C-alpha cells in the first residue's frame, strides 16, 4: 500500500547538512541516535551506514518515533532514525531537518534531500505497509480485495490524506509483494545474523 520511507532527522539547529558530514563526525566521536528499537528497520538503516562507512553510532531505543524526535529537539540526541512521515509535522514547523533517506528514491515531501546512496553511502533499508489475509482465503476473494485496494488508492481522498501525512503510496499486486517479501526476508536475515540475532 505504501512505502514507509526511512531517514535521519536532526533538529533545525544541527550543524549536519548531509550524511557525509555525519559520517565524518562519527569517525571523530560517537554520534547518538534514537530509533524504535534494536533490529527495527530504522536501526538497521544506521547499521548499514556503519558497515558501509564506519564511525561510531550509539543507539538509544525508544517506543516509536515521537519519543526519539523529542530527545532530538531537546538536544540529547544527535539525530533520530525514523519513518520520515513521523517527522513531517516537525519538519514543516521548522523544528527539524531531514538529512538523508534509506530508500531507493527521494521522499516527495523533501525532494531536495538526497538518498544515502546519492550521498555516497550504500545504505538502502526498505520499509513498507501491506495488507495480509489469513492463509486459505480463496484466490477470487483476494483478487476482489486487491482490486478494491487499487481503486481506493486512485481516489482523490486517498491522495489527499497521503499527502497530508507525508505517506508515500506504492501499490503492489500480491504476486509482486510475495516476491519482495522473499527477497527482503533473505536480505534482512543476513543482516540480523551479522548482528548476532538468532531465531529462538
N, CA, C and O of each residue as an XYZ file, in Angstrom:
800
protein
N       0.823     -1.208      0.000
C       0.000      0.000      0.000
C       0.859      1.262      0.000
O       0.628      2.178     -0.789
N       1.846      1.304      0.883
C       2.716      2.469      0.972
C       4.149      2.032      1.238
O       4.391      0.966      1.803
N       5.093      2.869      0.825
C       6.469      2.695      1.265
C       6.676      3.602      2.459
O       6.447      4.809      2.378
N       7.107      3.025      3.562
C       7.443      3.820      4.745
C       8.893      4.257      4.605
O       9.789      3.637      5.178
N       9.125      5.317      3.850
C      10.497      5.755      3.614
C      11.143      6.126      4.946
O      10.585      6.892      5.732
N      12.320      5.572      5.180
C      13.056      5.789      6.420
C      14.128      6.845      6.200
O      14.622      7.024      5.087
N      14.482      7.546      7.280
C      15.516      8.558      7.134
C      16.094      9.013      8.445
O      15.702      8.547      9.514
N      17.043      9.939      8.348
C      17.714     10.516      9.507
C      17.258     11.954      9.660
O      17.314     12.733      8.708
N      16.806     12.311     10.860
C      16.301     13.652     11.114
C      17.060     14.272     12.276
O      17.272     13.639     13.310
N      17.466     15.529     12.087
C      18.181     16.290     13.112
C      17.345     17.506     13.493
O      16.401     17.864     12.789
N      17.693     18.131     14.599
C      16.970     19.372     14.928
C      17.446     20.486     14.009
O      18.530     20.407     13.430
N      16.643     21.504     13.882
C      16.910     22.565     12.911
C      18.255     23.240     13.151
O      18.898     23.695     12.205
N      18.686     23.308     14.413
C      19.939     23.990     14.738
C      21.173     23.121     14.516
O      22.296     23.598     14.679
N      20.987     21.881     14.155
C      22.108     20.963     13.990
C      23.055     21.440     12.889
O      22.607     21.990     11.882
N      24.342     21.237     13.070
C      25.293     21.607     12.018
C      25.299     20.634     10.850
O      25.857     20.945      9.798
N      24.690     19.463     11.011
C      24.723     18.447      9.956
C      23.782     18.803      8.814
O      22.578     18.976      9.007
N      24.351     18.908      7.635
C      23.564     19.219      6.441
C      23.488     18.043      5.476
O      22.677     18.045      4.550
N      24.330     17.042      5.694
C      24.342     15.887      4.819
C      24.947     14.689      5.511
O      25.562     14.813      6.569
N      24.769     13.538      4.912
C      25.261     12.304      5.503
C      26.788     12.236      5.556
O      27.320     11.749      6.554
N      27.524     12.697      4.541
C      28.988     12.666      4.647
C      29.521     13.405      5.873
O      30.491     12.966      6.492
N      28.887     14.530      6.225
C      29.306     15.267      7.430
C      29.070     14.438      8.682
O      29.898     14.435      9.593
N      27.949     13.738      8.734
C      27.645     12.909      9.889
C      28.633     11.755     10.009
O      29.088     11.428     11.105
N      28.963     11.140      8.874
C      29.923     10.042      8.884
C      31.285     10.533      9.361
O      31.938      9.884     10.178
N      31.705     11.686      8.843
C      32.998     12.241      9.255
C      33.026     12.513     10.751
O      34.029     12.250     11.414
N      31.932     13.037     11.283
C      31.869     13.319     12.718
C      31.836     12.039     13.532
O      32.436     11.968     14.605
N      31.129     11.008     13.022
C      31.052      9.730     13.730
C      32.408      9.031     13.775
O      32.640      8.175     14.628
N      33.286      9.387     12.873
C      34.642      8.843     12.913
C      35.503      9.563     13.944
O      36.517      9.039     14.405
N      35.076     10.782     14.296
C      35.819     11.556     15.303
C      35.308     11.308     16.710
O      36.079     11.260     17.669
N      33.971     11.148     16.820
C      33.342     10.952     18.131
C      32.075     10.141     17.955
O      31.533     10.109     16.851
N      31.581      9.487     18.985
C      30.324      8.733     18.849
C      29.146      9.678     18.603
O      29.015     10.708     19.264
N      28.311      9.322     17.664
C      27.052     10.043     17.448
C      25.927      9.234     18.081
O      25.851      8.017     17.915
N      25.061      9.923     18.803
C      23.945      9.250     19.474
C      22.680      9.392     18.633
O      22.421     10.441     18.044
N      21.904      8.322     18.590
C      20.668      8.381     17.819
C      19.595      7.529     18.484
O      19.892      6.569     19.195
N      18.352      7.899     18.238
C      17.212      7.130     18.711
C      16.536      6.427     17.551
O      16.575      6.886     16.410
N      15.913      5.296     17.871
C      15.130      4.563     16.872
C      14.008      3.834     17.592
O      13.968      3.841     18.823
N      13.086      3.199     16.854
C      12.016      2.436     17.518
C      12.494      1.173     18.227
O      11.682      0.450     18.804
N      13.786      0.898     18.193
C      14.275     -0.240     18.953
C      15.307     -1.050     18.207
O      15.452     -0.905     16.993
N      16.036     -1.913     18.923
C      17.040     -2.765     18.288
C      16.418     -3.621     17.189
O      15.347     -4.203     17.364
N      17.105     -3.683     16.066
C      16.709     -4.502     14.931
C      15.452     -4.004     14.216
O      14.940     -4.683     13.325
N      14.950     -2.827     14.596
C      13.880     -2.209     13.815
C      14.463     -1.750     12.482
O      15.681     -1.642     12.338
N      13.605     -1.483     11.520
C      14.092     -1.076     10.194
C      14.932      0.206     10.258
O      15.987      0.248      9.624
N      14.521      1.264     10.994
C      15.381      2.440     11.082
C      16.743      2.138     11.714
O      17.768      2.655     11.269
N      16.746      1.302     12.751
C      18.005      0.889     13.370
C      18.893      0.181     12.353
O      20.094      0.446     12.292
N      18.323     -0.708     11.560
C      19.099     -1.429     10.560
C      19.661     -0.483      9.503
O      20.739     -0.725      8.960
N      18.929      0.595      9.210
C      19.451      1.585      8.276
C      20.743      2.203      8.781
O      21.698      2.355      8.020
N      20.781      2.559     10.057
C      22.002      3.133     10.631
C      23.113      2.082     10.671
O      24.282      2.389     10.435
N      22.737      0.854     10.969
C      23.726     -0.232     10.932
C      24.356     -0.340      9.548
O      25.560     -0.569      9.430
N      23.561     -0.178      8.515
C      24.091     -0.248      7.156
C      25.071      0.901      6.896
O      26.071      0.716      6.203
N      24.786      2.092      7.451
C      25.733      3.205      7.331
C      27.061      2.833      7.978
O      28.126      3.041      7.398
N      26.987      2.279      9.187
C      28.204      1.913      9.909
C      29.020      0.882      9.138
O      30.244      0.986      9.056
N      28.337     -0.113      8.572
C      29.042     -1.134      7.793
C      29.676     -0.526      6.553
O      30.807     -0.861      6.203
N      28.951      0.367      5.887
C      29.422      0.929      4.620
C      30.489      1.999      4.805
O      31.403      2.117      3.989
N      30.373      2.785      5.888
C      31.225      3.982      6.001
C      32.018      4.073      7.292
O      32.886      4.936      7.415
N      31.744      3.209      8.253
C      32.482      3.261      9.510
C      31.906      4.285     10.461
O      30.789      4.764     10.270
N      32.672      4.620     11.490
C      32.222      5.552     12.512
C      31.599      4.828     13.689
O      31.365      3.620     13.643
N      31.334      5.581     14.738
C      30.722      5.022     15.943
C      29.351      5.643     16.131
O      29.208      6.864     16.187
N      28.347      4.786     16.228
C      26.949      5.218     16.292
C      26.322      4.574     17.525
O      26.183      3.353     17.589
N      25.951      5.384     18.489
C      25.450      4.883     19.771
C      23.929      4.937     19.776
O      23.331      5.999     19.602
N      23.318      3.784     19.975
C      21.871      3.647     19.834
C      21.152      3.814     21.170
O      21.581      3.281     22.193
N      20.047      4.568     21.140
C      19.131      4.680     22.284
C      17.751      4.239     21.802
O      17.145      4.929     20.982
N      17.242      3.113     22.288
C      15.938      2.624     21.820
C      14.779      3.371     22.465
O      14.837      3.731     23.641
N      13.739      3.597     21.695
C      12.528      4.261     22.184
C      11.306      3.500     21.677
O      11.399      2.674     20.769
N      10.162      3.797     22.287
C       8.905      3.216     21.816
C       8.288      4.149     20.789
O       7.463      5.001     21.119
N       8.688      3.981     19.571
C       8.138      4.801     18.498
C       9.027      5.983     18.154
O      10.006      6.273     18.842
N       8.657      6.661     17.064
C       9.459      7.771     16.550
C       9.300      9.050     17.354
O      10.258      9.811     17.495
N       8.106      9.300     17.886
C       7.846     10.570     18.572
C       8.791     10.785     19.745
O       9.276     11.896     19.959
N       9.052      9.734     20.500
C       9.907      9.877     21.687
C      11.336     10.225     21.301
O      11.955     11.073     21.943
N      11.871      9.585     20.264
C      13.243      9.904     19.869
C      13.333     11.303     19.265
O      14.330     11.996     19.465
N      12.306     11.727     18.530
C      12.303     13.090     17.990
C      12.261     14.127     19.112
O      12.884     15.184     19.005
N      11.534     13.829     20.179
C      11.502     14.737     21.333
C      12.896     14.899     21.918
O      13.289     16.004     22.290
N      13.646     13.802     22.001
C      15.010     13.866     22.529
C      15.946     14.610     21.585
O      16.878     15.278     22.034
N      15.709     14.501     20.298
C      16.493     15.264     19.324
C      16.243     16.756     19.510
O      17.182     17.553     19.532
N      14.969     17.129     19.643
C      14.635     18.543     19.839
C      15.247     19.094     21.118
O      15.637     20.261     21.176
N      15.330     18.249     22.143
C      15.902     18.683     23.426
C      17.427     18.737     23.386
O      18.050     19.226     24.328
N      18.031     18.245     22.317
C      19.478     18.278     22.192
C      20.194     17.135     22.885
O      21.414     17.167     23.045
N      19.440     16.124     23.297
C      20.064     14.994     23.994
C      20.473     13.872     23.042
O      21.172     12.941     23.443
N      20.042     13.956     21.787
C      20.466     13.009     20.754
C      20.944     13.803     19.542
O      20.456     14.901     19.275
N      21.901     13.236     18.816
C      22.372     13.899     17.598
C      21.356     13.812     16.472
O      21.218     14.741     15.676
N      20.641     12.685     16.410
C      19.644     12.524     15.352
C      18.708     11.380     15.710
O      18.951     10.621     16.649
N      17.631     11.276     14.936
C      16.681     10.177     15.082
C      16.592      9.439     13.757
O      16.531     10.056     12.694
N      16.584      8.113     13.828
C      16.346      7.268     12.655
C      14.883      6.859     12.715
O      14.475      6.165     13.646
N      14.087      7.278     11.735
C      12.632      7.183     11.852
C      11.972      6.858     10.515
O      12.618      6.885      9.467
N      10.681      6.551     10.568
C       9.830      6.618      9.388
C       9.614      8.109      9.116
O       9.073      8.823      9.961
N      10.025      8.569      7.964
C      10.040     10.010      7.689
C       8.688     10.659      7.927
O       8.624     11.787      8.415
N       7.603      9.962      7.588
C       6.265     10.530      7.783
C       6.039     10.958      9.232
O       5.297     11.907      9.489
N       6.673     10.265     10.180
C       6.501     10.624     11.594
C       7.074     11.996     11.899
O       6.611     12.675     12.815
N       8.076     12.406     11.138
C       8.723     13.685     11.407
C       8.259     14.824     10.532
O       8.740     15.949     10.668
N       7.326     14.547      9.631
C       6.867     15.596      8.706
C       6.294     16.812      9.440
O       6.656     17.936      9.090
N       5.414     16.646     10.445
C       4.881     17.845     11.107
C       5.969     18.725     11.723
O       5.906     19.950     11.610
N       6.967     18.117     12.374
C       8.043     18.908     12.982
C       8.898     19.593     11.917
O       9.326     20.734     12.092
N       9.143     18.886     10.811
C       9.926     19.484      9.733
C       9.165     20.641      9.093
O       9.753     21.675      8.778
N       7.861     20.466      8.901
C       7.060     21.547      8.329
C       7.039     22.762      9.237
O       6.942     23.895      8.766
N       7.132     22.527     10.551
C       7.125     23.627     11.527
C       8.506     24.255     11.697
O       8.663     25.211     12.456
N       9.507     23.723     10.993
C      10.850     24.282     11.094
C      11.627     23.840     12.316
O      12.654     24.435     12.641
N      11.158     22.806     12.999
C      11.842     22.331     14.202
C      12.930     21.314     13.899
O      13.913     21.214     14.634
N      12.758     20.564     12.825
C      13.719     19.522     12.465
C      14.067     19.627     10.992
O      13.464     20.386     10.233
N      15.073     18.829     10.614
C      15.511     18.827      9.224
C      15.882     17.396      8.830
O      16.571     16.701      9.577
N      15.432     16.970      7.683
C      15.784     15.654      7.163
C      17.147     15.737      6.480
O      17.421     16.673      5.729
N      17.999     14.744      6.751
C      19.370     14.763      6.237
C      19.582     13.734      5.124
O      20.322     13.983      4.172
N      18.931     12.584      5.252
C      19.097     11.527      4.250
C      17.961     10.537      4.389
O      17.333     10.446      5.444
N      17.696      9.794      3.326
C      16.708      8.711      3.386
C      17.357      7.415      2.935
O      18.313      7.416      2.160
N      16.813      6.295      3.440
C      17.358      4.976      3.128
C      16.684      4.321      1.938
O      17.002      3.181      1.599
N      15.771      5.013      1.308
C      15.038      4.458      0.178
C      15.887      4.488     -1.090
O      16.990      5.035     -1.106
N      15.349      3.887     -2.150
C      15.969      3.991     -3.465
C      15.487      5.231     -4.204
O      15.915      5.495     -5.328
N      14.592      5.996     -3.573
C      14.089      7.232     -4.164
C      13.956      8.282     -3.072
O      13.903      7.948     -1.888
N      13.903      9.529     -3.460
C      13.749     10.619     -2.502
C      12.308     10.667     -2.001
O      11.378     10.232     -2.681
N      12.150     11.202     -0.806
C      10.802     11.373     -0.269
C      10.154     12.565     -0.963
O      10.769     13.629     -1.030
N       8.929     12.428     -1.484
C       8.298     13.536     -2.219
C       8.087     14.790     -1.385
O       8.010     15.886     -1.939
N       7.992     14.654     -0.075
C       7.856     15.829      0.794
C       9.167     16.605      0.896
O       9.172     17.796      1.209
N      10.283     15.911      0.628
C      11.607     16.517      0.757
C      12.424     16.233     -0.510
O      13.418     15.509     -0.454
N      12.017     16.792     -1.635
C      12.678     16.463     -2.909
C      14.136     16.889     -2.980
O      14.880     16.372     -3.814
N      14.567     17.816     -2.131
C      15.948     18.285     -2.155
C      16.866     17.458     -1.261
O      18.073     17.699     -1.230
N      16.320     16.495     -0.542
C      17.135     15.664      0.357
C      17.530     14.383     -0.374
O      16.669     13.563     -0.691
N      18.825     14.201     -0.644
C      19.262     13.005     -1.380
C      19.160     11.745     -0.534
O      19.142     11.796      0.696
N      19.093     10.616     -1.225
C      19.149      9.333     -0.548
C      20.565      9.122     -0.006
O      21.500      9.824     -0.391
N      20.704      8.147      0.890
C      22.036      7.805      1.384
C      22.933      7.395      0.222
O      24.100      7.784      0.161
N      22.388      6.619     -0.686
C      23.178      6.171     -1.846
C      23.635      7.343     -2.681
O      24.780      7.373     -3.132
N      22.760      8.312     -2.896
C      23.137      9.504     -3.662
C      24.229     10.302     -2.962
O      24.968     11.050     -3.603
N      24.328     10.140     -1.645
C      25.352     10.851     -0.883
C      26.616     10.012     -0.691
O      27.483     10.357      0.112
N      26.712      8.909     -1.436
C      27.928      8.124     -1.440
C      28.014      7.045     -0.390
O      29.082      6.470     -0.182
N      26.895      6.752      0.287
C      26.887      5.716      1.318
C      25.881      4.644      0.902
O      24.696      4.934      0.736
N      26.343      3.429      0.735
C      25.475      2.344      0.290
C      24.673      1.821      1.475
O      25.058      0.850      2.126
N      23.557      2.480      1.742
C      22.717      2.127      2.890
C      21.261      2.226      2.480
O      20.602      3.232      2.741
N      20.759      1.183      1.838
C      19.346      1.100      1.451
C      18.638      0.181      2.443
O      19.020     -0.975      2.627
N      17.610      0.715      3.071
C      16.804     -0.084      4.003
C      15.346      0.214      3.713
O      14.856      1.301      4.018
N      14.663     -0.738      3.133
C      13.275     -0.518      2.741
C      12.322     -0.858      3.880
O      12.617     -1.692      4.736
N      11.194     -0.202      3.868
C      10.117     -0.480      4.815
C       8.819     -0.139      4.109
O       8.760      0.804      3.320
N       7.784     -0.906      4.394
C       6.526     -0.660      3.702
C       5.371     -1.222      4.511
O       5.549     -2.069      5.386
N       4.191     -0.729      4.197
C       2.963     -1.206      4.836
C       2.176     -2.013      3.814
O       2.006     -1.589      2.671
N       1.703     -3.171      4.232
C       0.957     -4.038      3.331
C      -0.238     -4.634      4.063
O      -0.301     -4.614      5.292
N      -1.178     -5.162      3.299
C      -2.348     -5.822      3.861
C      -2.209     -7.330      3.709
O      -1.782     -7.825      2.666
N      -2.573     -8.050      4.758
C      -2.442     -9.510      4.747
C      -3.771    -10.147      5.117
O      -4.579     -9.564      5.840
N      -3.982    -11.358      4.605
C      -5.173    -12.138      4.927
C      -4.732    -13.477      5.493
O      -3.601    -13.902      5.258
N      -5.595    -14.143      6.225
C      -5.238    -15.483      6.715
C      -4.971    -16.427      5.547
O      -5.551    -16.274      4.472
N      -4.101    -17.394      5.760
C      -3.860    -18.385      4.710
C      -5.152    -19.161      4.452
O      -5.957    -19.378      5.358
N      -5.326    -19.561      3.228
C      -6.508    -20.333      2.870
C      -7.654    -19.517      2.317
O      -8.659    -20.088      1.894
N      -7.535    -18.188      2.305
C      -8.592    -17.372      1.692
C      -8.579    -17.639      0.183
O      -7.514    -17.594     -0.432
N      -9.723    -17.913     -0.419
C      -9.762    -18.244     -1.851
C      -9.178    -17.129     -2.726
O      -9.298    -15.944     -2.414
N      -8.550    -17.537     -3.819
C      -7.886    -16.587     -4.706
C      -8.855    -15.542     -5.257
O      -8.484    -14.377     -5.402
N     -10.093    -15.942     -5.567
C     -11.025    -14.967     -6.155
C     -11.400    -13.881     -5.148
O     -11.704    -12.755     -5.542
N     -11.383    -14.205     -3.856
C     -11.631    -13.199     -2.823
C     -10.449    -12.237     -2.736
O     -10.629    -11.023     -2.635
N      -9.233    -12.796     -2.777
C      -8.034    -11.960     -2.753
C      -7.972    -11.048     -3.978
O      -7.534     -9.901     -3.884
N      -8.409    -11.559     -5.118
C      -8.434    -10.738     -6.334
C      -9.371     -9.546     -6.162
O      -9.034     -8.425     -6.546
N     -10.551     -9.789     -5.583
C     -11.518     -8.697     -5.366
C     -10.965     -7.676     -4.384
O     -11.116     -6.469     -4.575
N     -10.328     -8.167     -3.339
C      -9.745     -7.277     -2.324
C      -8.629     -6.432     -2.939
O      -8.540     -5.228     -2.698
N      -7.787     -7.078     -3.728
C      -6.686     -6.355     -4.362
C      -7.210     -5.261     -5.290
O      -6.694     -4.144     -5.292
N      -8.234     -5.585     -6.077
C      -8.813     -4.600     -6.995
C      -9.424     -3.438     -6.224
O      -9.279     -2.282     -6.621
N     -10.107     -3.740     -5.125
C     -10.712     -2.681     -4.313
C      -9.643     -1.755     -3.738
O      -9.823     -0.538     -3.709
N      -8.539     -2.328     -3.282
C      -7.443     -1.516     -2.736
C      -6.841     -0.620     -3.811
O      -6.581      0.562     -3.586
N      -6.626     -1.211     -4.981
C      -6.035     -0.430     -6.077
C      -6.937      0.740     -6.456
O      -6.462      1.855     -6.668
N      -8.239      0.480     -6.540
C      -9.179      1.556     -6.881
C      -9.213      2.624     -5.800
O      -9.259      3.816     -6.105
N      -9.190      2.202     -4.531
C      -9.227      3.167     -3.429
C      -8.004      4.075     -3.448
O      -8.103      5.267     -3.158
N      -6.853      3.508     -3.791
C      -5.624      4.299     -3.804
C      -5.604      5.323     -4.933
O      -4.797      6.252     -4.914
N      -6.490      5.157     -5.918
C      -6.556      6.119     -7.023
C      -7.479      7.291     -6.712
O      -7.532      8.252     -7.479
N      -8.199      7.229     -5.609
C      -9.178      8.269     -5.315
C      -8.486      9.540     -4.813
O      -7.384      9.503     -4.266
N      -9.167     10.645     -5.018
C      -8.641     11.933     -4.555
C      -8.519     11.954     -3.039
O      -7.580     12.532     -2.491
N      -9.480     11.315     -2.360
C      -9.428     11.279     -0.900
C      -8.176     10.591     -0.375
O      -7.540     11.070      0.564
N      -7.830      9.474     -0.985
C      -6.621      8.759     -0.567
C      -5.383      9.603     -0.831
O      -4.511      9.714      0.031
N      -5.301     10.197     -2.014
C      -4.128     11.018     -2.355
C      -4.000     12.200     -1.417
O      -2.895     12.560     -1.011
N      -5.129     12.808     -1.070
C      -5.101     13.963     -0.171
C      -4.601     13.577      1.216
O      -3.759     14.265      1.792
N      -5.121     12.475      1.748
C      -4.698     12.030      3.067
C      -3.232     11.622      3.077
O      -2.511     11.917      4.029
N      -2.793     10.950      2.029
C      -1.392     10.542      1.947
C      -0.471     11.756      1.949
O       0.540     11.777      2.651
N      -0.832     12.776      1.152
C      -0.009     13.985      1.104
C      -0.023     14.721      2.439
O       0.999     15.258      2.868
N      -1.179     14.745      3.093
C      -1.280     15.451      4.368
C      -0.338     14.863      5.411
O       0.264     15.600      6.191
N      -0.210     13.547      5.427
C       0.591     12.876      6.455
C       1.985     12.485      5.972
O       2.723     11.821      6.700
N       2.352     12.883      4.767
C       3.682     12.570      4.269
C       3.892     11.102      3.973
O       5.020     10.610      4.004
N       2.793     10.391      3.683
C       2.862      8.967      3.364
C       3.083      8.804      1.863
O       2.542      9.570      1.065
N       3.868      7.817      1.486
C       4.218      7.624      0.074
C       3.485      6.399     -0.476
O       3.900      5.273     -0.202
N       2.404      6.586     -1.245
C       1.666      5.447     -1.801
C       2.527      4.621     -2.751
O       3.328      5.163     -3.512
N       2.354      3.325     -2.696
C       3.058      2.431     -3.619
C       2.244      1.139     -3.730
O       2.368      0.244     -2.894
N       1.426      1.053     -4.754
C       0.605     -0.137     -4.922
C       1.429     -1.257     -5.537
O       2.101     -1.059     -6.550
N       1.377     -2.430     -4.924
C       1.991     -3.630     -5.485
C       0.955     -4.752     -5.496
O       0.343     -5.027     -4.464
N       0.749     -5.397     -6.628
C      -0.099     -6.593     -6.634
C       0.506     -7.658     -5.720
O       1.705     -7.639     -5.442
N      -0.323     -8.578     -5.261
C       0.156     -9.512     -4.246
C       1.270    -10.430     -4.750
O       2.106    -10.861     -3.956
N       1.303    -10.736     -6.033
C       2.392    -11.561     -6.564
C       3.724    -10.829     -6.429
O       4.735    -11.424     -6.056
N       3.715     -9.527     -6.738
C       4.941     -8.732     -6.603
C       5.329     -8.579     -5.141
O       6.511     -8.615     -4.797
N       4.328     -8.408     -4.279
C       4.613     -8.292     -2.852
C       5.212     -9.586     -2.307
O       6.143     -9.560     -1.502
N       4.670    -10.710     -2.751
C       5.199    -12.001     -2.302
C       6.669    -12.147     -2.683
O       7.477    -12.624     -1.886
N       7.014    -11.738     -3.900
C       8.408    -11.812     -4.348
C       9.285    -10.868     -3.539
O      10.405    -11.221     -3.171
N       8.780     -9.672     -3.262
C       9.554     -8.714     -2.466
C       9.783     -9.244     -1.053
O      10.887     -9.137     -0.520
N       8.754     -9.809     -0.453
C       8.896    -10.348      0.897
C       9.970    -11.430      0.947
O      10.742    -11.498      1.904
N      10.021    -12.265     -0.071
C      11.038    -13.319     -0.106
C      12.432    -12.728     -0.183
O      13.345    -13.184      0.506
N      12.601    -11.698     -1.030
C      13.919    -11.053     -1.143
C      14.307    -10.374      0.163
O      15.437    -10.512      0.631
N      13.354     -9.632      0.755
C      13.649     -8.909      1.982
C      13.912     -9.848      3.152
O      14.751     -9.572      4.009
N      13.186    -10.958      3.176
C      13.396    -11.945      4.241
C      14.830    -12.466      4.202
O      15.487    -12.579      5.237
N      15.303    -12.780      3.009
C      16.666    -13.294      2.872
C      17.696    -12.222      3.191
O      18.660    -12.488      3.909
N      17.506    -10.997      2.661
C      18.480     -9.932      2.869
C      18.544     -9.503      4.332
O      19.628     -9.328      4.888
N      17.371     -9.336      4.955
C      17.351     -8.922      6.364
C      17.891    -10.025      7.261
O      18.523     -9.750      8.281
N      17.641    -11.281      6.879
C      18.179    -12.395      7.657
C      19.689    -12.355      7.737
O      20.275    -12.647      8.779
N      20.325    -11.987      6.612
C      21.789    -11.901      6.605
C      22.276    -10.788      7.530
O      23.251    -10.963      8.261
N      21.598     -9.653      7.495
C      21.995     -8.536      8.355
C      21.810     -8.898      9.825
O      22.697     -8.645     10.640
N      20.675     -9.483     10.167
C      20.424     -9.864     11.557
C      21.426    -10.907     12.037
O      21.837    -10.893     13.197
N      21.813    -11.801     11.152
C      22.827    -12.787     11.508
C      24.152    -12.105     11.823
O      24.840    -12.480     12.772
N      24.505    -11.102     11.023
C      25.727    -10.331     11.275
C      25.683     -9.626     12.630
O      26.711     -9.440     13.281
N      24.474     -9.240     13.041
C      24.294     -8.556     14.326
C      24.227     -9.530     15.501
O      24.144     -9.117     16.657
N      24.262    -10.813     15.195
C      24.228    -11.815     16.254
C      22.837    -12.214     16.701
O      22.674    -12.866     17.732
N      21.813    -11.818     15.916
C      20.443    -12.180     16.260
C      20.189    -13.603     15.793
O      20.462    -13.944     14.642
N      19.670    -14.424     16.679
C      19.417    -15.810     16.343
C      17.942    -16.141     16.598
O      17.374    -15.690     17.592
N      17.320    -16.921     15.715
C      15.931    -17.330     15.951
C      15.833    -18.242     17.165
O      16.735    -19.038     17.424
N      14.738    -18.126     17.908
C      14.554    -18.953     19.091
C      13.839    -20.249     18.741
O      13.596    -21.077     19.620
